[in-house]
Each structure stands twice: as C-alpha cells, then as structure tokens.
Amino acid sequence: MERRTFIKNSSLAAIGTGIGLWSCKGNKFNLVPVPENEKIRIGVVGIGARGTDILRVLSKVAEFKVVAICDVLDFRIENAKNHIGNEIKIYSDYRKLLDEKILDAIVISTPLHEHYPIAIDALDAGLHIMCEKALTHTLEQAESLYAKALQSTKLFQVSYQYQLNPTFNLIRELIEKGHCGKITRIEGVWNRNSNWRREPPSPELERQVNWRLYNAYSAGLMAELGSHQLNLIDTIAGSHPLKIMGTGGIDYWKDGRETFDNVYALFDYPGGIKASFSSNLANEYEGFTMKFKGDKATIVTSFMDEAFIYPEKDTDMNWDENTDGVTGASIKIIDKTRRREISGKKSDKTIYPFDTHYFNTTWLLYKNFAAAINGKEKLLLGLKDGFRSALSVHLANSAIAGANVVYWPEQYSVL
Ligand SMILES: NC(=O)c1ccc[n+]([C@@H]2O[C@H](COP(=O)([O-])OP(=O)(O)OC[C@H]3O[C@@H](n4cnc5c(N)ncnc54)[C@H](O)[C@@H]3O)[C@@H](O)[C@H]2O)c1
C-alpha cells in the first residue's frame, strides 16, 4: 500500500480533538514552572521499560515532583539513576515507601501480577493512583479492586494513553459525525515477528525479566497489546462487548513459554457492531492496524500515526478537496482509487515536549492526571474505563482458553 500519510506523526502535525490541545510545529516546548509547595509528590513503582519512559515524561510535567522510585531489581535501579536527581529516595519494597507517607500519588508500572496488591495498599494509603494497563492479572482481582477503588475519594487512572492520540481522536470525531455511516465492523490487529523475549542479565532472572511469557505474572497478548485496542473499540462502540469468542495457541515459539503467541478473539457489541482483535508473534504484516467499517466508508489506521479513509462506491462524501467544518480535517483525493488523504487542522494551543506520539500521549495523560488532582479538569479516563477493558481482556482469555462463548457479566452491564 502506498505510504502516503493522512496524519503525519513526524512533524507532529496536529489534529483538533475533543480536549482541544495542540502542538505547534517549529516552536520549542517550555516547561512552565510550578512553585515547589504546590507540586504533587509522586513515586514510581516498577522502573523497567515503561517506568523509565514514565520518568522521562514526568520530567516534563512540572506539576509533579518525583520523590521516590521503587524496584525489586538492582540493575533496574542502577539504570534509572540516569533519569533521576540525587534527592530522589530509592526503595526495593513498595510497602516501606508507603509507610513513609511521602507521596500524594503513585505510579504502578510493575508486571501485571503486582498491580493488584500494590494498588490495594496504595488505596489504603490514601494515594491518587496511575496504574499501568491492564488493570489486574485476573478477573476476580479486577472486580475486587474496582469495588474498593469506588469507595476512595482519590483518583484512579489506568494508562490507556492511545485514547489521547490525535489520529484516534480525529477518527472518533469523523465517525461520530457520520462520515463512515453505520459502523458494523471494527477490526484490530497488533502483530510482531518477534519472540517477545528480553535478554536477562543473568539466567536466574529469566522469569522476572520475561514475565510476559509466564501465566503466573501475565495475561498474555490480550492484556499486553489487545487491551489498548479493546479500550479504543469500547470508545467508538460507546459500550463494552456483550459476547466474546476466541481461539489461540503457542503455535510458533515453542521455547518453554506459557502465554499464547497467536490469539484471535471476536466481540459482539450492542448496535450490531462485530469487532475482532488478533495478535500474532510469527508474522508482523499490518503491525498495529485498526479498521473501522461503516456503510459509507472505512477508516484504516496504522500505529495511530497515519490513517486513510476509503469511501464506499456509492458514497458521495462531498469530500473532494474539501475541509470538514467541525473536525477541521481536510480531505483530498490522492490517487485513482477512492482512497482519501486527510490532514488535521492546526492550532497553536499546545506545544508538545517529545517527538513521538507514544511519549506525547503519555505526557497528555499525566498532564490531565495532575490537573484532575488539582481540581482543574476531570479525569479523561477513569477507573470505570480501565475496569471495563480489564474485563474484556479476562473474558477474552477465558473464551480463548475454553474455546467457548463468554458473556459479559450482567452485574456490570451498566458500565
Ligand atoms: N501504556 C503503555 O503503552 C505500556 C507500554 C509498556 C508497558 N506497559 C505496562 O507497564 C507495566 C510494566 O511493563 P514493562 O515493560 O515496563 O515491564 P518491565 O519488566 O520492563 O518492568 C517492570 C519492573 O517492575 C519491577 N517490579 C516487579 N515487581 C515489583 C515490585 N513488587 N515492586 C517494585 N518493582 C517491581 C521489575 O523488577 C521491573 O523492573 C506492565 O503492566 C505493562 O503492561 C504499558
């Protein structure tokens, strides 16, 4: 497929979203200082790959002051020292950190099986929580944590930062405005040609470093990759799925792993939307791709960095060399097919600190978290959102494991 971009990531070409925040190409990001006594004291528990990225992001969110980090692996602490100042306290046991009562908020970026105990203890400690996805390792943990967190007066955010991606928000607006017509299919894939392994510094650390491959710590591809897309699909569908089917297996990487390397699940949403998510570690064709299919047009996006719209043959979209009044998306024919390139409107309201959507969307997530803690904004993604995606992950895994049909639990039908 011709690689023309509809939304260009590299230049941070900006597209208006519901939250009205935008970048300005060519301008430099400036950190607006926040007085020391007004900063939110935050600690990061789990400073592996994601935790280290979060430390980088937090260095550009002046509302937060990172006062502590915690990890059980020494080599991770050593590595993290490159990203933190000398005054930051270092812990190997998160309970000791909580006992010292030096935090207002906590980030949980540990392997999945540790999210639950840390989140429960952090709720008891009265902290605001930013928990990495997926919310929990098991469905029962998700139910118990959700019930407890609902009782807290503090904020609970699950890190689904793709929701803040400008490409996704433009897609959402275009769909809401009816440009795709009635959506009946949403297809998501996230494929890699990779064993998903990391080289441990010593053999005895195999399970701790490669936790994603073992059932005691991980909920596999559905949790690690699928939950992001399921979260986006819920937003477009405006609901959770009602019925889930699935299949999967260890079909290629027969190397002692326990989590499946090839999964496929189907989701029935209300309103006649059938969705699918599949992930394969033995073929990376299409990488991260989502397709939103309606009776007027299909939108196809790749890694949320670019997307195209393909009108159905009888659709008169009035979009030939046109600009959509609400989204600001300008559409022009780019070749002899019916494919259209769309560019987003620009505004100078926000200047992003990083070069990639991955970091900038995480930055937006933390900016919003800070503003919500300070009572200035509502949380863009709340506890309910994270709980709903966790249920989808665990129900899909249950359908895959049992090769059966699984139904959304009635008691959560109002989510
Ligand atoms: N939102 C995203 O885009 C995104 C991206 C990557 C990872 N993640 C999520 O972030 C989490 C971590 O993933 P990762 O790739 O960084 O894993 P990782 O293995 O690189 O890092 C996890 C760290 O947590 C530490 N840890 C384990 N138990 C701990 C405990 N009890 N107390 C303190 N530290 C502990 C480990 O030693 C390790 O350093 C996972 O939930 C993953 O799904 C999210």
The ligand as a MOL file (V3000), in Angstrom:
LIG
                    3D

  0  0  0     0  0            999 V3000
M  V30 BEGIN CTAB
M  V30 COUNTS 44 48 0 0 0
M  V30 BEGIN ATOM
M  V30 1 N 0.7800 2.0620 28.4590 0
M  V30 2 C 1.6940 1.5460 27.6510 0
M  V30 3 O 1.8150 1.9020 26.4800 0
M  V30 4 C 2.6160 0.4960 28.1670 0
M  V30 5 C 3.7980 0.1690 27.4760 0
M  V30 6 C 4.6270 -0.8160 28.0080 0
M  V30 7 C 4.2910 -1.4520 29.1890 0
M  V30 8 N 3.1350 -1.1210 29.8190 0 CHG=1
M  V30 9 C 2.7510 -1.7750 31.0930 0
M  V30 10 O 3.6680 -1.3750 32.0850 0
M  V30 11 C 3.8760 -2.4430 33.0010 0
M  V30 12 C 5.3730 -2.7570 33.0720 0
M  V30 13 O 5.8060 -3.1710 31.7930 0
M  V30 14 P 7.3590 -3.0860 31.4280 0
M  V30 15 O 7.5000 -3.4350 30.0020 0
M  V30 16 O 7.9100 -1.8070 31.9220 0 CHG=-1
M  V30 17 O 7.9380 -4.2940 32.3140 0
M  V30 18 P 9.4170 -4.4110 32.8380 0
M  V30 19 O 9.6510 -5.8190 33.1990 0
M  V30 20 O 10.3640 -3.7620 31.8770 0
M  V30 21 O 9.4140 -3.5040 34.1540 0
M  V30 22 C 8.6860 -3.8480 35.3040 0
M  V30 23 C 9.5420 -3.5060 36.5260 0
M  V30 24 O 8.7940 -3.7310 37.7160 0
M  V30 25 C 9.6880 -4.2660 38.6840 0
M  V30 26 N 8.9370 -4.9320 39.7460 0
M  V30 27 C 8.4010 -6.1650 39.7610 0
M  V30 28 N 7.7720 -6.3920 40.9240 0
M  V30 29 C 7.9280 -5.2580 41.6580 0
M  V30 30 C 7.5180 -4.8810 42.9610 0
M  V30 31 N 6.7790 -5.6750 43.7400 0
M  V30 32 N 7.8830 -3.6580 43.4130 0
M  V30 33 C 8.6250 -2.8230 42.6480 0
M  V30 34 N 9.0380 -3.1310 41.3950 0
M  V30 35 C 8.6840 -4.3340 40.9060 0
M  V30 36 C 10.5650 -5.1940 37.8800 0
M  V30 37 O 11.7480 -5.5210 38.5660 0
M  V30 38 C 10.7990 -4.3910 36.6180 0
M  V30 39 O 11.9460 -3.5710 36.7020 0
M  V30 40 C 3.0170 -3.6020 32.5130 0
M  V30 41 O 1.7880 -3.5880 33.1730 0
M  V30 42 C 2.8250 -3.2830 31.0470 0
M  V30 43 O 1.6310 -3.8120 30.5060 0
M  V30 44 C 2.3150 -0.1590 29.3450 0
M  V30 END ATOM
M  V30 BEGIN BOND
M  V30 1 1 1 2
M  V30 2 2 2 3
M  V30 3 1 2 4
M  V30 4 1 4 5
M  V30 5 2 4 44
M  V30 6 2 5 6
M  V30 7 1 6 7
M  V30 8 2 7 8
M  V30 9 1 8 9
M  V30 10 1 8 44
M  V30 11 1 9 10
M  V30 12 1 9 42
M  V30 13 1 10 11
M  V30 14 1 11 12
M  V30 15 1 11 40
M  V30 16 1 12 13
M  V30 17 1 13 14
M  V30 18 2 14 15
M  V30 19 1 14 16
M  V30 20 1 14 17
M  V30 21 1 17 18
M  V30 22 2 18 19
M  V30 23 1 18 20
M  V30 24 1 18 21
M  V30 25 1 21 22
M  V30 26 1 22 23
M  V30 27 1 23 24
M  V30 28 1 23 38
M  V30 29 1 24 25
M  V30 30 1 25 26
M  V30 31 1 25 36
M  V30 32 1 26 27
M  V30 33 1 26 35
M  V30 34 2 27 28
M  V30 35 1 28 29
M  V30 36 1 29 30
M  V30 37 2 29 35
M  V30 38 1 30 31
M  V30 39 2 30 32
M  V30 40 1 32 33
M  V30 41 2 33 34
M  V30 42 1 34 35
M  V30 43 1 36 37
M  V30 44 1 36 38
M  V30 45 1 38 39
M  V30 46 1 40 41
M  V30 47 1 40 42
M  V30 48 1 42 43
M  V30 END BOND
M  V30 END CTAB
M  END
